[in-house]
Amino acid sequence: CQEWLLNCVKIPGLMPFFIYIISYIYQYILTHATPGDVQSILDTFDQWCCSVELISNIGPKKGKILDRLLQEHCPITVLELGTHCGHSTVFCSARQNKLSFFVELIVRASDEVIPRLREDFSVERLDLVFMDHWKRCYLPDLQLLEGSGLLGEGSIILADNVIFPGAPNFL
């Protein structure tokens, strides 16, 4: 039984900027985190985001909410829409106590990926969907997910930054 964390990215023209930032974050983590210690890597990334470069990430406060959901519901298949530097992907994978864990990074628009999850990635059901991408895509992507038949009883939809900066159509 493989666990899936599908991480979809939607970054049309911002790739050079993100590669630039990611390279600095990577160097910072290499020099400040304890090698092989996932929590140290996450904490170091949080430190970077709060004190070195003010970059939004899931962080410790929202991390507690996500951690509680992961512990209470033990999702098998997780879809993460949007990624910054992989922080929440590492966070989720570190919290799962399964025998095997598989992360698939898909660098394509979410509205292209969602309709193809079953056919291209053999996903039968999504237990947790974490939306942390373009806020204007939240509602259309939720509608695509609902129409895909991949959401079932007990599926959880978690959306970041709905209040601020806001996704009023999603609410």
VOFIRO-171687 format. One record per residue: residue in three letters; chain; x, y, z of N, C-alpha, C in turn. Coordinates in steps of 0.05 Angstrom, whole numbers, plus 5000, padded with zeros to 4 digits. Example, Ala and Ser with C-alpha at 12.3 -4.5 7.8 and 13.67 -1.06 7.14 Angstrom:
% residues 2
code unit n_x n_y n_z ca_x ca_y ca_z c_x c_y c_z
ALA A 5264 4886 5156 5246 4910 5156 5264 4934 5156
SER A 5257 4955 5142 5273 4979 5143 5258 5001 5157
% end
This chain:
% residues 171
code unit n_x n_y n_z ca_x ca_y ca_z c_x c_y c_z
CYS A 5017 4976 5000 5000 5000 5000 5018 5025 5000
GLN A 5016 5041 4980 5032 5065 4979 5014 5089 4986
GLU A 5026 5107 5000 5013 5131 5007 5021 5152 4987
TRP A 5003 5169 4979 5009 5188 4958 5006 5216 4970
LEU A 5024 5233 4963 5022 5262 4968 5027 5274 4940
LEU A 5007 5282 4927 5010 5294 4901 5011 5324 4904
ASN A 5032 5336 4895 5038 5364 4900 5037 5378 4873
CYS A 5016 5393 4868 5013 5406 4843 5021 5435 4845
VAL A 5036 5445 4825 5046 5472 4825 5035 5487 4802
LYS A 5028 5512 4807 5018 5530 4786 5034 5556 4787
ILE A 5056 5557 4773 5073 5580 4773 5079 5589 4745
PRO A 5062 5604 4732 5067 5612 4705 5089 5633 4702
GLY A 5107 5642 4699 5128 5662 4696 5143 5669 4721
LEU A 5137 5657 4743 5151 5664 4768 5174 5644 4774
MET A 5178 5625 4757 5197 5603 4762 5226 5614 4768
PRO A 5237 5633 4752 5264 5643 4758 5266 5654 4786
PHE A 5246 5670 4795 5247 5681 4822 5247 5659 4843
PHE A 5229 5639 4840 5228 5618 4859 5254 5601 4860
ILE A 5266 5597 4837 5291 5582 4836 5312 5598 4851
TYR A 5313 5624 4848 5332 5641 4862 5328 5639 4892
ILE A 5304 5642 4901 5298 5641 4930 5303 5613 4941
ILE A 5295 5593 4927 5298 5566 4936 5328 5559 4940
SER A 5345 5569 4922 5373 5564 4924 5385 5576 4950
TYR A 5375 5600 4957 5384 5612 4982 5374 5597 5007
ILE A 5348 5589 5005 5337 5574 5028 5351 5547 5031
TYR A 5357 5534 5009 5371 5509 5010 5399 5512 5024
GLN A 5413 5532 5016 5439 5537 5029 5437 5544 5058
TYR A 5416 5559 5065 5411 5566 5093 5405 5540 5110
ILE A 5388 5523 5099 5382 5498 5113 5406 5480 5115
LEU A 5422 5479 5094 5447 5462 5096 5466 5471 5118
THR A 5467 5497 5122 5486 5508 5142 5475 5511 5170
HIS A 5448 5510 5173 5436 5515 5199 5420 5491 5211
ALA A 5412 5473 5194 5395 5450 5204 5413 5427 5211
THR A 5403 5410 5228 5417 5385 5235 5412 5365 5213
PRO A 5433 5355 5200 5430 5336 5178 5413 5311 5186
GLY A 5394 5304 5169 5378 5281 5174 5355 5284 5194
ASP A 5353 5308 5206 5332 5313 5226 5310 5330 5213
VAL A 5288 5317 5206 5267 5330 5191 5256 5354 5206
GLN A 5252 5350 5232 5241 5372 5248 5260 5396 5248
SER A 5286 5391 5249 5305 5412 5248 5304 5427 5222
ILE A 5300 5412 5200 5298 5424 5174 5273 5442 5173
LEU A 5250 5432 5183 5226 5448 5183 5229 5473 5200
ASP A 5241 5470 5224 5245 5493 5242 5264 5513 5229
THR A 5284 5504 5216 5303 5522 5203 5290 5537 5180
PHE A 5273 5523 5165 5258 5537 5144 5239 5558 5156
ASP A 5225 5551 5178 5208 5571 5191 5224 5595 5201
GLN A 5248 5590 5211 5265 5611 5220 5273 5630 5197
TRP A 5280 5617 5174 5286 5633 5150 5263 5651 5142
CYS A 5239 5640 5142 5215 5654 5133 5207 5677 5152
CYS A 5214 5674 5178 5207 5695 5197 5228 5716 5201
SER A 5254 5709 5197 5275 5728 5204 5294 5735 5181
VAL A 5297 5718 5162 5316 5724 5140 5301 5737 5117
GLU A 5282 5723 5107 5266 5732 5083 5237 5728 5090
LEU A 5222 5749 5092 5194 5747 5100 5178 5733 5078
ILE A 5176 5707 5080 5163 5691 5061 5141 5675 5075
SER A 5118 5674 5063 5096 5659 5074 5100 5629 5072
ASN A 5095 5615 5093 5095 5586 5093 5075 5577 5113
ILE A 5071 5551 5115 5051 5541 5134 5057 5548 5163
GLY A 5082 5547 5170 5091 5556 5197 5081 5540 5220
PRO A 5090 5546 5244 5083 5530 5267 5054 5532 5275
LYS A 5041 5555 5273 5013 5558 5282 4995 5542 5265
LYS A 4996 5546 5238 4979 5531 5220 4988 5502 5219
GLY A 5013 5497 5224 5024 5470 5224 5010 5453 5245
LYS A 5003 5466 5268 4989 5451 5289 4961 5442 5280
ILE A 4948 5458 5264 4922 5450 5253 4925 5427 5234
LEU A 4944 5429 5216 4949 5408 5197 4958 5382 5211
ASP A 4975 5385 5231 4984 5362 5247 4961 5348 5260
ARG A 4943 5364 5272 4919 5352 5285 4902 5336 5265
LEU A 4898 5347 5242 4882 5333 5221 4896 5307 5213
LEU A 4922 5309 5209 4937 5285 5201 4936 5263 5222
GLN A 4938 5271 5248 4938 5251 5269 4910 5240 5273
GLU A 4889 5256 5271 4862 5247 5276 4851 5230 5254
HIS A 4858 5237 5229 4845 5224 5206 4863 5205 5191
CYS A 4889 5206 5195 4908 5188 5182 4903 5184 5152
PRO A 4903 5206 5137 4897 5204 5109 4917 5186 5094
ILE A 4907 5171 5075 4924 5154 5059 4934 5169 5034
THR A 4915 5182 5021 4922 5197 4996 4917 5227 5001
VAL A 4938 5243 4998 4937 5271 5003 4943 5286 4977
LEU A 4927 5306 4970 4933 5323 4947 4939 5350 4957
GLU A 4963 5360 4951 4970 5387 4959 4971 5404 4933
LEU A 4954 5424 4932 4953 5442 4909 4970 5467 4915
GLY A 4992 5470 4902 5010 5492 4907 5032 5483 4925
THR A 5056 5493 4920 5078 5489 4938 5096 5513 4936
HIS A 5109 5518 4958 5128 5541 4958 5156 5529 4955
CYS A 5165 5516 4975 5191 5503 4974 5189 5475 4984
GLY A 5165 5464 4985 5161 5437 4995 5158 5434 5025
HIS A 5156 5457 5039 5154 5456 5068 5131 5439 5078
SER A 5107 5444 5068 5083 5429 5077 5084 5400 5068
THR A 5097 5395 5045 5100 5367 5036 5118 5352 5056
VAL A 5140 5364 5063 5158 5352 5083 5144 5349 5110
PHE A 5129 5370 5117 5114 5369 5142 5095 5346 5143
CYS A 5079 5342 5122 5059 5320 5121 5073 5293 5121
SER A 5094 5291 5105 5108 5265 5104 5121 5258 5130
ALA A 5131 5277 5145 5144 5272 5171 5123 5263 5191
ARG A 5098 5271 5188 5078 5264 5208 5065 5237 5203
GLN A 5069 5226 5179 5056 5201 5173 5073 5177 5182
ASN A 5060 5158 5195 5074 5135 5207 5068 5110 5191
LYS A 5066 5112 5165 5059 5089 5149 5085 5074 5141
LEU A 5081 5050 5131 5104 5034 5122 5117 5045 5097
SER A 5101 5056 5079 5113 5068 5056 5100 5094 5050
PHE A 5114 5113 5039 5104 5139 5033 5116 5147 5007
PHE A 5099 5157 4989 5107 5163 4962 5099 5192 4956
VAL A 5117 5209 4947 5111 5236 4940 5115 5239 4910
GLU A 5095 5249 4897 5096 5254 4868 5093 5284 4864
LEU A 5113 5296 4853 5113 5325 4847 5104 5329 4818
ILE A 5082 5343 4814 5071 5347 4788 5073 5377 4782
VAL A 5088 5386 4764 5091 5414 4758 5074 5420 4733
ARG A 5048 5424 4739 5029 5431 4718 5006 5446 4732
ALA A 4990 5459 4717 4967 5473 4728 4947 5454 4740
SER A 4937 5462 4763 4918 5444 4778 4894 5437 4761
ASP A 4884 5456 4745 4860 5449 4729 4866 5429 4706
GLU A 4892 5425 4700 4900 5404 4682 4904 5377 4696
VAL A 4914 5379 4720 4921 5354 4735 4896 5341 4747
ILE A 4879 5356 4760 4856 5344 4775 4840 5325 4757
PRO A 4832 5333 4733 4816 5314 4717 4831 5289 4709
ARG A 4858 5288 4711 4874 5266 4702 4885 5249 4726
LEU A 4878 5256 4750 4889 5241 4773 4883 5211 4772
ARG A 4859 5204 4765 4851 5176 4765 4866 5162 4742
GLU A 4866 5173 4719 4877 5160 4695 4908 5160 4695
ASP A 4920 5183 4701 4949 5185 4699 4964 5176 4724
PHE A 4951 5178 4747 4965 5173 4772 4952 5151 4789
SER A 4932 5138 4778 4918 5116 4791 4907 5123 4819
VAL A 4898 5148 4822 4886 5156 4847 4856 5149 4846
GLU A 4848 5134 4866 4819 5126 4868 4804 5144 4887
ARG A 4817 5155 4907 4804 5171 4927 4824 5190 4940
LEU A 4814 5214 4946 4831 5234 4961 4820 5236 4989
ASP A 4837 5231 5008 4829 5233 5036 4832 5261 5047
LEU A 4853 5275 5038 4858 5302 5046 4867 5318 5022
VAL A 4855 5342 5019 4864 5361 4998 4872 5386 5013
PHE A 4897 5394 5008 4908 5418 5020 4912 5439 4998
MET A 4896 5460 4999 4897 5481 4978 4914 5504 4989
ASP A 4936 5509 4975 4954 5530 4982 4967 5542 4957
HIS A 4950 5546 4937 4960 5556 4911 4946 5583 4906
TRP A 4941 5589 4881 4928 5615 4874 4900 5614 4885
LYS A 4894 5635 4901 4868 5635 4915 4844 5636 4896
ARG A 4848 5648 4873 4826 5649 4853 4820 5622 4842
CYS A 4837 5603 4846 4833 5576 4835 4819 5557 4856
TYR A 4817 5566 4880 4805 5549 4901 4778 5538 4893
LEU A 4759 5556 4886 4732 5547 4880 4731 5530 4855
PRO A 4743 5539 4832 4742 5522 4808 4755 5495 4813
ASP A 4777 5494 4828 4790 5468 4834 4773 5451 4852
LEU A 4760 5463 4871 4742 5447 4888 4719 5435 4871
GLN A 4709 5451 4853 4687 5441 4835 4698 5418 4817
LEU A 4722 5421 4807 4734 5399 4792 4737 5374 4809
LEU A 4746 5377 4833 4749 5354 4851 4723 5341 4857
GLU A 4702 5357 4862 4675 5346 4867 4666 5330 4843
GLY A 4671 5341 4819 4662 5328 4795 4679 5303 4787
SER A 4702 5301 4799 4720 5279 4792 4712 5252 4804
GLY A 4696 5253 4825 4689 5229 4840 4711 5219 4858
LEU A 4732 5235 4863 4754 5227 4880 4749 5235 4909
LEU A 4730 5252 4914 4723 5259 4942 4701 5240 4951
GLY A 4704 5231 4975 4684 5213 4987 4677 5221 5015
GLU A 4661 5204 5028 4654 5209 5055 4679 5210 5072
GLY A 4682 5232 5087 4705 5235 5104 4729 5249 5091
SER A 4727 5255 5065 4749 5270 5052 4749 5298 5065
ILE A 4773 5308 5069 4777 5334 5082 4789 5353 5062
ILE A 4777 5378 5061 4788 5399 5045 4798 5420 5064
LEU A 4824 5426 5062 4837 5447 5079 4848 5468 5060
ALA A 4840 5493 5065 4849 5515 5047 4863 5536 5064
ASP A 4887 5544 5056 4903 5564 5070 4897 5591 5059
ASN A 4899 5611 5076 4897 5640 5069 4870 5647 5057
VAL A 4849 5634 5067 4822 5640 5056 4812 5668 5065
ILE A 4818 5675 5090 4809 5701 5101 4828 5723 5091
PHE A 4854 5719 5094 4874 5738 5085 4896 5724 5071
PRO A 4904 5730 5047 4894 5753 5031 4866 5749 5021
GLY A 4856 5725 5022 4827 5721 5017 4821 5706 4992
ALA A 4800 5690 4994 4788 5676 4972 4757 5677 4976
PRO A 4746 5701 4973 4717 5705 4979 4698 5687 4964
ASN A 4704 5680 4939 4687 5662 4924 4687 5634 4935
PHE A 4709 5626 4948 4711 5599 4959 4693 5596 4983
LEU A 4691 5617 4999 4674 5616 5023 4645 5615 5016
% end
